[in-house]
Structure formats: C-alpha cells, structure tokens
C-alpha cells in the first residue's frame, strides 16, 4: 500500500500493475474517488496504437487505486471512430 505519491516513479494499482489512465480525470462520489483515462497498455510507440479504450480505477485515499477495468472498449473495426486504437482521445474533455 502507498502512503505517499512519488513523482517520477511508476505508479502501480492494488494488483501491482501499472496504472493506465492517461489524460484523464478524477471525480468523487459517495466517499470514493474515481479516475478514468486513456488505456495505453498496448501502446509501444511503433505499432500505431495510441489508446486502447478508457480505463477506470477507484480509491478511498488517492494513493491506492483498484482496477475497475475498461469502462469504454476500443472500436477495433471502425477506423473512423474516435475510439479506434489509432486515434488520440482525451477523456477529460468529455463527460460520461
């Protein structure tokens, strides 16, 4: 468990995996924080995948985040969709 935020270091969720919520937003509801953002787990800088859906996490203390999974799946079969992996999306600009 984290007891502080460590700038510049990799941040892991409660399962020990890297947090994937880039360009996202945090909101608070019913004593829980929710963080959502771009899932970049398949992005390597060479494969043309910019984002792979929208990932969400929850936390009671802003330090320790539980993976809530993909809340919006990528649209793999529609290259014109904003949710296609080749597209850049900033979920903080949208309200879900």
GUTIBA-13496 format. One record per residue (C-alpha): x, y, z. Coordinates in steps of 0.1 Angstrom, whole numbers, padded with zeros to 4 digits, always signed. Each point is the difference from the previous one (the first is absolute). Layout:
GUTIBA-13496
XYZ/...
This chain:
GUTIBA-13496
+0000+0000+0000/+0011+0035-0008/+0001+0027+0027/+0013+0028-0023/+0002+0010-0036/+0035-0004-0016/+0004+0023-0030/+0020-0015-0028/-0004-0036+0011/-0023-0026-0015/-0034-0001+0018/-0015-0035+0004/-0036-0009+0008/-0010-0023+0028/+0007-0030-0022/+0036+0011-0006/-0006+0011-0037/+0008+0034-0014/-0029+0025+0001/-0013+0007-0035/-0022+0032+0003/+0019+0025-0021/-0014+0034-0009/-0029-0008+0024/-0020+0015+0028/-0009-0008+0036/-0034+0005+0015/-0014-0007+0035/-0032-0018+0008/-0013-0017+0032/+0033+0001+0018/+0019-0015-0029/+0023+0017-0026/-0002-0013-0036/+0028+0006-0025/-0006-0007-0037/+0023+0005-0030/+0016-0014-0031/+0011-0036+0002/+0035-0001-0015/+0010-0035+0010/+0003-0011-0037/+0018+0032-0011/+0037-0004-0008/+0007+0029-0023/+0004-0021-0030/-0032-0020-0005/-0024+0029-0008/-0021-0006+0031/-0005+0033+0018/-0027-0010+0024/-0018-0033+0007/-0033+0011+0017/-0007+0019+0032/+0012-0015+0032/-0014+0007+0035/+0013-0003+0036/-0015+0006+0034/+0016+0012+0032/-0009+0010+0036/+0032+0019+0007/+0014+0012-0034/+0032-0021+0005/-0013-0035-0006/-0020-0007-0031/-0021-0031-0008/-0004-0010-0036/-0036+0003-0011/+0008-0011-0036/-0008+0015-0034/-0031+0021+0003/+0000+0007-0037/+0013-0026-0024/+0020+0010-0031/-0018-0002-0034/+0024-0023-0019/-0021-0003-0032/-0007+0037-0006/+0031+0020-0010/-0021+0032-0001/-0011-0003+0036/+0015+0022+0027/+0004-0033+0020/+0021-0018-0026/+0035-0008+0014/+0017+0022-0026/-0019+0031+0013/+0011+0024+0027/-0027+0007+0026/+0001+0020+0032/-0028-0013+0022/+0002+0030+0023/-0015+0020-0028/-0031-0021+0001/-0027-0006+0026/-0012-0036+0003/
